[in-house]
Structures are given as structure tokens and as C-alpha cells.
């Protein structure tokens, strides 16, 4: 049965789930969610996900929201990218770090800086959040120095979570030349069979609204 991922290309959270499924060889297809025209706030969508968020994964009668849950489900069903049992706690530690300190801040700052009309971009909030983003990037850079992957000796869902927003071209304070360990790690992920850029993996691109 082909799983349906309700998603849009600009969403790094959707990309985490899409990337995990693609690299694991999981049978899935994208269903475009028109986030920027308010689809996630529509009654039909709220009936699918009361949180009003994307992504949502639908597979038969099973409906899952939250990208980390999707990643864990795919890893458990395919036996790939969870790492050995002794690494499980560390994989989860970085998965939760990303949800709290990484993607939650990267995505919010990228949205404020690029997707709001210029006259509605809150300068004070951007300044404050920029500091938080730089602190998170420094944590990630320090962790990746001297190692190839987030945890253990191979790629795991921790890698695919923490990289979720870092391939996008829109500026939010992440310049690869300033974070060489992160940059090398992103190249390693991009070299995995099945990798594609988020704008090539899912429908929805800023150019569609230009």
C-alpha cells in the first residue's frame, strides 16, 4: 500500500519524513498541501489533523502527524536508519533536540525572513531568533566535528531530522562556509542513494507564487 504524505516543498518538517521514506525505500507519494493559501486551517484539513500542521502521513486507516513519529515508524517498519539498539537513546536525543532547538527555530526564522511580506517582518523577533539559531548551529557544528554522522557509524533518522532545513536556499543565517563540519555532513547525506533536494522531492516552491 502506497503511503500518502500531505506535504509542501517549502516545509523542512515534511522533508524529514519524505527524505526518510525515500532513503529507506518506503512506498510513498506526495499530496500537495497549499499551506500558503490556508489549506491547513480548512475544516477538511483540520479533520485530518487537528493540529493544523503539515506533514500528515496516511497509510490505510492509519493517520500520523509530527515528522519525528513518521521517521520512527518508517525506521521500525523497514529496519533501517534507527542504528543498533545501543544507539537508540542517542538517536532519540538528537531527534528531540532538533524538534526543540533545531528545526523549530530554523523553520520559524526562515519563515519570518522570507515568506512574510517585507512590511510585516518583525525586526525584534528576527533579531532574537537569529541569536537562538546561531547557538543551535554552533551546537550542531561542534557535535559533527570529527565524526561522519550524528550517531554511531552510519546515517540514522537523527541525521535526516537535523538536516531538514539546511538544504534550502532561502537565507536564515546559515551559510555553509561558516560551518565546515555541517557542510561536509550535508554532502555525505546528499550522496546517499535516493537523496533529492526538497524542492525536487515534494510539490510546492516559492517560484510557484512569484
PASEBA-1860 file (N, C-alpha, C; in nm, 3 decimals):
! residues 210
1> XXXXXXXX> 0.084/-0.119/0.000/0.000/0.000/0.000/0.088/0.125/0.000 ~ 0.059/0.215/-0.091/0.137/0.338/-0.101/0.090/0.438/0.004 ~ 0.183/0.483/0.087/0.151/0.584/0.187/0.141/0.721/0.119 ~ 0.054/0.804/0.169/0.036/0.938/0.115/0.087/1.039/0.217 ~ 0.182/1.122/0.173/0.237/1.226/0.260/0.179/1.360/0.218 ~ 0.096/1.417/0.304/0.041/1.550/0.280/0.150/1.650/0.316 ~ 0.196/1.724/0.216/0.320/1.800/0.232/0.325/1.916/0.134 ~ 0.428/1.999/0.150/0.459/2.101/0.051/0.609/2.125/0.054
9> XXXXXXXX> 0.665/2.161/-0.061/0.809/2.163/-0.078/0.883/2.255/0.015 ~ 0.820/2.364/0.058/0.888/2.460/0.144/0.903/2.412/0.287 ~ 0.837/2.304/0.324/0.837/2.257/0.462/0.953/2.164/0.492 ~ 1.043/2.210/0.577/1.152/2.124/0.619/1.105/2.008/0.705 ~ 0.997/2.028/0.779/0.943/1.917/0.858/0.887/1.808/0.767 ~ 0.819/1.848/0.661/0.772/1.748/0.564/0.891/1.680/0.497 ~ 0.996/1.756/0.472/1.114/1.699/0.406/1.177/1.589/0.490 ~ 1.179/1.604/0.622/1.235/1.500/0.708/1.166/1.366/0.683
17> XXXXXXXX> 1.033/1.369/0.679/0.957/1.246/0.656/0.979/1.194/0.515 ~ 0.972/1.284/0.417/0.989/1.244/0.277/1.128/1.185/0.254 ~ 1.229/1.250/0.310/1.366/1.203/0.291/1.386/1.066/0.356 ~ 1.334/1.049/0.477/1.347/0.920/0.545/1.282/0.809/0.463 ~ 1.162/0.834/0.413/1.094/0.731/0.334/1.169/0.703/0.204 ~ 1.216/0.806/0.138/1.286/0.786/0.011/1.414/0.706/0.030 ~ 1.493/0.741/0.132/1.619/0.672/0.154/1.598/0.530/0.204 ~ 1.486/0.507/0.275/1.457/0.373/0.326/1.389/0.285/0.222
25> XXXXXXXX> 1.353/0.340/0.106/1.283/0.262/0.005/1.138/0.236/0.039 ~ 1.080/0.324/0.119/0.940/0.309/0.161/0.849/0.358/0.049 ~ 0.740/0.287/0.027/0.648/0.321/-0.082/0.559/0.439/-0.040 ~ 0.581/0.554/-0.102/0.505/0.673/-0.064/0.485/0.763/-0.186 ~ 0.391/0.855/-0.174/0.370/0.955/-0.276/0.326/1.085/-0.208 ~ 0.363/1.200/-0.266/0.324/1.327/-0.206/0.183/1.370/-0.245 ~ 0.116/1.435/-0.152/-0.011/1.501/-0.178/0.009/1.648/-0.141 ~ -0.004/1.737/-0.238/0.028/1.878/-0.215/-0.071/1.942/-0.118
33> XXXXXXXX> -0.018/2.011/-0.020/-0.096/2.091/0.074/-0.066/2.238/0.046 ~ -0.168/2.314/0.012/-0.149/2.455/-0.024/-0.145/2.540/0.104 ~ -0.035/2.527/0.176/-0.019/2.593/0.305/-0.034/2.744/0.295 ~ 0.025/2.804/0.194/0.029/2.950/0.186/-0.106/3.010/0.146 ~ -0.200/2.928/0.106/-0.337/2.975/0.083/-0.432/2.924/0.189 ~ -0.377/2.878/0.301/-0.458/2.848/0.417/-0.519/2.710/0.425 ~ -0.473/2.616/0.343/-0.538/2.485/0.342/-0.531/2.415/0.477 ~ -0.422/2.433/0.551/-0.410/2.361/0.678/-0.508/2.413/0.784
41> XXXXXXXX> -0.572/2.527/0.757/-0.671/2.580/0.851/-0.815/2.552/0.805 ~ -0.829/2.480/0.696/-0.962/2.449/0.644/-1.026/2.338/0.727 ~ -1.161/2.333/0.733/-1.228/2.227/0.810/-1.188/2.086/0.766 ~ -1.175/2.065/0.636/-1.138/1.931/0.588/-1.000/1.891/0.637 ~ -0.907/1.986/0.633/-0.772/1.951/0.677/-0.766/1.933/0.827 ~ -0.837/2.017/0.902/-0.839/2.003/1.047/-0.904/1.871/1.089 ~ -0.992/1.819/1.007/-1.049/1.688/1.036/-0.943/1.579/1.019 ~ -0.846/1.604/0.930/-0.736/1.511/0.908/-0.631/1.524/1.019
49> XXXXXXXX> -0.600/1.648/1.055/-0.502/1.675/1.159/-0.548/1.795/1.241 ~ -0.595/1.769/1.360/-0.649/1.876/1.445/-0.546/1.982/1.480 ~ -0.416/1.950/1.464/-0.312/2.047/1.494/-0.297/2.152/1.384 ~ -0.357/2.126/1.268/-0.349/2.222/1.159/-0.210/2.237/1.103 ~ -0.135/2.127/1.099/0.004/2.130/1.054/0.027/2.028/0.943 ~ 0.132/2.052/0.866/0.184/1.954/0.773/0.327/1.923/0.818 ~ 0.369/1.797/0.798/0.307/1.693/0.717/0.207/1.608/0.795 ~ 0.130/1.531/0.718/0.046/1.424/0.770/0.070/1.303/0.681
57> XXXXXXXX> 0.086/1.188/0.743/0.107/1.063/0.669/-0.017/0.976/0.683 ~ -0.073/0.935/0.570/-0.192/0.849/0.570/-0.156/0.718/0.499 ~ -0.176/0.610/0.571/-0.148/0.477/0.515/-0.261/0.384/0.557 ~ -0.352/0.359/0.465/-0.470/0.283/0.501/-0.553/0.361/0.602 ~ -0.584/0.297/0.714/-0.663/0.362/0.819/-0.575/0.439/0.917 ~ -0.446/0.433/0.898/-0.354/0.495/0.993/-0.322/0.638/0.950 ~ -0.338/0.733/1.040/-0.307/0.873/1.014/-0.208/0.920/1.119 ~ -0.094/0.970/1.074/0.013/1.011/1.165/0.050/1.156/1.136
65> XXXXXXXX> 0.061/1.236/1.240/0.120/1.369/1.228/0.246/1.374/1.313 ~ 0.324/1.480/1.294/0.455/1.500/1.357/0.561/1.417/1.283 ~ 0.656/1.488/1.225/0.756/1.423/1.139/0.841/1.322/1.213 ~ 0.874/1.349/1.340/0.956/1.254/1.415/0.887/1.121/1.433 ~ 0.757/1.122/1.454/0.681/0.998/1.467/0.684/0.922/1.334 ~ 0.670/0.994/1.224/0.677/0.930/1.092/0.814/0.867/1.070 ~ 0.919/0.939/1.105/1.054/0.885/1.088/1.073/0.757/1.168 ~ 1.028/0.758/1.293/1.043/0.639/1.376/0.962/0.523/1.321
73> XXXXXXXX> 0.841/0.550/1.272/0.758/0.444/1.216/0.826/0.380/1.096 ~ 0.881/0.463/1.007/0.947/0.411/0.887/1.072/0.331/0.927 ~ 1.150/0.383/1.020/1.270/0.312/1.064/1.235/0.177/1.125 ~ 1.130/0.173/1.205/1.091/0.047/1.269/1.034/-0.053/1.169 ~ 0.958/-0.003/1.071/0.896/-0.095/0.974/0.996/-0.148/0.873 ~ 1.096/-0.068/0.838/1.194/-0.111/0.738/1.319/-0.169/0.799 ~ 1.341/-0.145/0.927/1.465/-0.191/0.989/1.585/-0.109/0.950 ~ 1.562/0.012/0.900/1.673/0.095/0.853/1.676/0.229/0.927
81> XXXXXXXX> 1.796/0.276/0.950/1.822/0.413/0.996/1.782/0.439/1.141 ~ 1.769/0.334/1.222/1.750/0.353/1.366/1.879/0.328/1.441 ~ 1.975/0.266/1.372/2.100/0.232/1.438/2.085/0.108/1.524 ~ 2.197/0.059/1.580/2.190/-0.058/1.668/2.120/-0.022/1.799 ~ 2.071/-0.123/1.872/1.996/-0.094/1.995/2.069/-0.005/2.094 ~ 2.200/-0.019/2.102/2.275/0.061/2.200/2.281/0.209/2.162 ~ 2.246/0.243/2.037/2.247/0.382/1.993/2.109/0.447/1.999 ~ 2.006/0.371/2.033/1.869/0.422/2.023/1.849/0.548/2.106
89> XXXXXXXX> 1.896/0.549/2.229/1.875/0.666/2.314/1.940/0.790/2.254 ~ 2.058/0.772/2.196/2.129/0.887/2.138/2.059/0.936/2.011 ~ 2.007/0.843/1.932/1.928/0.882/1.814/1.808/0.965/1.857 ~ 1.737/0.919/1.959/1.620/0.991/2.006/1.659/1.126/2.068 ~ 1.772/1.130/2.137/1.817/1.256/2.197/1.834/1.364/2.091 ~ 1.894/1.328/1.979/1.915/1.428/1.873/1.787/1.454/1.794 ~ 1.701/1.354/1.785/1.572/1.376/1.720/1.493/1.481/1.799 ~ 1.492/1.467/1.930/1.418/1.561/2.014/1.488/1.696/2.021
97> XXXXXXXX> 1.622/1.696/2.020/1.695/1.823/2.015/1.657/1.901/1.890 ~ 1.651/1.832/1.777/1.615/1.900/1.654/1.476/1.960/1.662 ~ 1.382/1.884/1.715/1.245/1.935/1.724/1.234/2.055/1.817 ~ 1.319/2.062/1.918/1.310/2.170/2.016/1.404/2.285/1.986 ~ 1.528/2.254/1.947/1.631/2.357/1.932/1.671/2.384/1.786 ~ 1.652/2.284/1.699/1.697/2.297/1.562/1.589/2.343/1.468 ~ 1.517/2.247/1.411/1.419/2.280/1.307/1.312/2.377/1.355 ~ 1.272/2.368/1.481/1.168/2.459/1.530/1.212/2.605/1.518
105> XXXXXXXX> 1.342/2.630/1.535/1.394/2.766/1.526/1.437/2.800/1.383 ~ 1.500/2.705/1.315/1.541/2.730/1.176/1.418/2.762/1.090 ~ 1.315/2.680/1.105/1.196/2.698/1.023/1.124/2.828/1.053 ~ 1.114/2.862/1.181/1.046/2.986/1.219/1.120/3.108/1.165 ~ 1.253/3.110/1.180/1.329/3.226/1.132/1.324/3.236/0.980 ~ 1.337/3.123/0.912/1.329/3.124/0.765/1.194/3.177/0.719 ~ 1.087/3.138/0.788/0.954/3.187/0.752/0.945/3.338/0.773 ~ 0.990/3.387/0.888/0.981/3.531/0.915/1.062/3.613/0.817
113> XXXXXXXX> 1.178/3.562/0.778/1.269/3.639/0.693/1.235/3.634/0.545 ~ 1.159/3.532/0.503/1.141/3.510/0.359/0.997/3.502/0.313 ~ 0.906/3.454/0.396/0.773/3.424/0.349/0.666/3.520/0.398 ~ 0.699/3.606/0.491/0.609/3.714/0.527/0.633/3.833/0.435 ~ 0.531/3.914/0.406/0.555/4.038/0.332/0.658/4.123/0.407 ~ 0.743/4.192/0.333/0.853/4.265/0.395/0.806/4.361/0.503 ~ 0.692/4.426/0.480/0.646/4.524/0.578/0.586/4.461/0.703 ~ 0.574/4.327/0.705/0.518/4.259/0.821/0.621/4.172/0.892
121> XXXXXXXX> 0.748/4.185/0.855/0.852/4.104/0.918/0.894/4.169/1.050 ~ 0.877/4.101/1.162/0.902/4.160/1.293/1.052/4.167/1.324 ~ 1.108/4.285/1.317/1.253/4.300/1.330/1.304/4.251/1.465 ~ 1.233/4.283/1.573/1.280/4.243/1.705/1.279/4.091/1.720 ~ 1.173/4.028/1.672/1.164/3.882/1.680/1.272/3.816/1.595 ~ 1.297/3.872/1.478/1.401/3.818/1.390/1.538/3.828/1.457 ~ 1.566/3.940/1.519/1.695/3.958/1.586/1.711/3.858/1.700 ~ 1.609/3.843/1.782/1.616/3.748/1.894/1.631/3.605/1.844
129> XXXXXXXX> 1.549/3.567/1.746/1.552/3.430/1.697/1.683/3.401/1.623 ~ 1.740/3.500/1.560/1.869/3.481/1.492/1.976/3.437/1.590 ~ 1.976/3.495/1.709/2.072/3.452/1.810/2.051/3.308/1.851 ~ 1.926/3.268/1.866/1.895/3.130/1.901/1.940/3.033/1.792 ~ 1.918/3.073/1.667/1.957/2.988/1.554/2.108/2.971/1.549 ~ 2.182/3.079/1.569/2.327/3.068/1.566/2.378/2.979/1.678 ~ 2.316/2.987/1.795/2.357/2.899/1.905/2.332/2.752/1.871 ~ 2.217/2.724/1.809/2.186/2.586/1.770/2.283/2.536/1.663
137> XXXXXXXX> 2.313/2.620/1.566/2.407/2.581/1.461/2.546/2.553/1.518 ~ 2.588/2.632/1.617/2.718/2.608/1.680/2.719/2.475/1.755 ~ 2.608/2.441/1.819/2.598/2.311/1.885/2.610/2.198/1.784 ~ 2.540/2.211/1.672/2.545/2.108/1.568/2.684/2.098/1.506 ~ 2.746/2.212/1.480/2.881/2.215/1.423/2.980/2.146/1.517 ~ 2.974/2.177/1.644/3.067/2.117/1.740/3.046/1.965/1.748 ~ 2.922/1.922/1.745/2.895/1.779/1.754/2.950/1.704/1.633 ~ 2.943/1.764/1.516/2.983/1.696/1.393/3.132/1.702/1.365
145> XXXXXXXX> 3.205/1.781/1.439/3.349/1.786/1.419/3.411/1.652/1.459 ~ 3.482/1.592/1.364/3.548/1.465/1.392/3.459/1.343/1.379 ~ 3.337/1.362/1.328/3.250/1.246/1.307/3.179/1.260/1.173 ~ 3.138/1.147/1.116/3.070/1.148/0.987/2.919/1.162/1.001 ~ 2.862/1.107/1.110/2.718/1.102/1.126/2.680/1.149/1.265 ~ 2.554/1.182/1.283/2.509/1.233/1.411/2.531/1.132/1.523 ~ 2.506/1.005/1.494/2.515/0.899/1.595/2.578/0.776/1.531 ~ 2.675/0.719/1.595/2.728/0.591/1.550/2.806/0.601/1.420
153> XXXXXXXX> 2.805/0.488/1.349/2.890/0.473/1.231/2.817/0.486/1.098 ~ 2.690/0.519/1.101/2.615/0.531/0.977/2.499/0.626/0.992 ~ 2.433/0.658/0.882/2.320/0.751/0.887/2.202/0.694/0.963 ~ 2.133/0.781/1.036/2.012/0.743/1.108/1.908/0.853/1.088 ~ 1.791/0.829/1.145/1.687/0.931/1.136/1.727/1.059/1.208 ~ 1.824/1.052/1.299/1.874/1.174/1.361/1.938/1.266/1.257 ~ 2.011/1.209/1.163/2.069/1.288/1.054/1.960/1.350/0.969 ~ 1.858/1.271/0.935/1.755/1.319/0.843/1.662/1.420/0.911
161> XXXXXXXX> 1.658/1.419/1.044/1.584/1.523/1.116/1.664/1.652/1.121 ~ 1.789/1.642/1.164/1.869/1.762/1.188/1.904/1.836/1.060 ~ 1.902/1.768/0.945/1.935/1.835/0.819/1.814/1.897/0.752 ~ 1.695/1.880/0.811/1.570/1.910/0.740/1.560/2.047/0.677 ~ 1.614/2.150/0.743/1.603/2.286/0.690/1.732/2.337/0.627 ~ 1.837/2.256/0.623/1.969/2.309/0.591/2.005/2.300/0.443 ~ 1.919/2.242/0.360/1.943/2.241/0.215/1.871/2.355/0.143 ~ 1.785/2.427/0.212/1.705/2.530/0.146/1.789/2.652/0.111
169> XXXXXXXX> 1.757/2.717/-0.001/1.835/2.834/-0.043/1.797/2.964/0.025 ~ 1.678/2.972/0.085/1.634/3.098/0.144/1.720/3.130/0.267 ~ 1.764/3.253/0.283/1.855/3.288/0.393/1.786/3.290/0.528 ~ 1.853/3.234/0.628/1.808/3.248/0.766/1.927/3.242/0.862 ~ 2.044/3.281/0.812/2.163/3.285/0.896/2.253/3.165/0.886 ~ 2.218/3.067/0.803/2.302/2.950/0.783/2.379/2.965/0.652 ~ 2.510/2.986/0.664/2.599/2.993/0.548/2.696/2.876/0.560 ~ 2.694/2.788/0.463/2.771/2.665/0.475/2.919/2.690/0.496
177> XXXXXXXX> 2.974/2.796/0.438/3.117/2.821/0.453/3.155/2.853/0.597 ~ 3.057/2.894/0.677/3.085/2.924/0.818/3.074/2.802/0.909 ~ 3.027/2.692/0.854/3.005/2.570/0.932/3.059/2.451/0.854 ~ 3.192/2.436/0.847/3.250/2.334/0.758/3.213/2.191/0.796 ~ 3.201/2.160/0.924/3.165/2.023/0.961/3.021/1.992/0.919 ~ 2.931/2.088/0.937/2.793/2.070/0.890/2.791/2.055/0.739 ~ 2.868/2.136/0.669/2.869/2.131/0.523/2.915/1.995/0.472 ~ 3.021/1.941/0.531/3.069/1.809/0.489/2.964/1.701/0.517
185> XXXXXXXX> 2.898/1.712/0.631/2.791/1.618/0.668/2.675/1.626/0.569 ~ 2.635/1.747/0.530/2.528/1.761/0.431/2.567/1.697/0.298 ~ 2.693/1.708/0.260/2.739/1.642/0.137/2.730/1.490/0.150 ~ 2.762/1.437/0.268/2.752/1.292/0.287/2.608/1.245/0.275 ~ 2.517/1.319/0.334/2.376/1.281/0.323/2.330/1.288/0.177 ~ 2.369/1.395/0.107/2.328/1.413/-0.032/2.384/1.306/-0.124 ~ 2.490/1.238/-0.080/2.549/1.132/-0.162/2.478/0.998/-0.144 ~ 2.384/0.989/-0.048/2.312/0.864/-0.026/2.215/0.836/-0.141
193> XXXXXXXX> 2.204/0.709/-0.177/2.114/0.672/-0.286/1.970/0.706/-0.250 ~ 1.904/0.779/-0.338/1.766/0.818/-0.314/1.750/0.961/-0.266 ~ 1.862/1.028/-0.234/1.852/1.167/-0.188/1.808/1.258/-0.302 ~ 1.723/1.351/-0.269/1.689/1.461/-0.359/1.665/1.587/-0.277 ~ 1.683/1.700/-0.342/1.657/1.828/-0.278/1.508/1.838/-0.246 ~ 1.472/1.907/-0.136/1.328/1.914/-0.102/1.240/1.968/-0.212 ~ 1.288/2.065/-0.290/1.205/2.120/-0.397/1.191/2.024/-0.514 ~ 1.275/1.921/-0.520/1.261/1.817/-0.622/1.183/1.697/-0.570
201> XXXXXXXX> 1.172/1.685/-0.439/1.108/1.567/-0.379/0.961/1.587/-0.353 ~ 0.921/1.715/-0.331/0.782/1.745/-0.296/0.731/1.861/-0.379 ~ 0.601/1.864/-0.409/0.544/1.979/-0.483/0.538/2.101/-0.394 ~ 0.554/2.217/-0.456/0.550/2.344/-0.383/0.686/2.408/-0.381 ~ 0.694/2.530/-0.433/0.820/2.602/-0.448/0.788/2.751/-0.446 ~ 0.871/2.835/-0.384/0.843/2.979/-0.385/0.822/3.035/-0.524 ~ 0.887/2.976/-0.624/0.872/3.026/-0.760/0.729/3.007/-0.811 ~ 0.656/2.912/-0.750/0.517/2.891/-0.792/0.429/3.011/-0.757
209> XX> 0.472/3.087/-0.655/0.393/3.201/-0.609/0.452/3.334/-0.653 ~ 0.561/3.330/-0.727/0.629/3.453/-0.768/0.541/3.533/-0.864
END
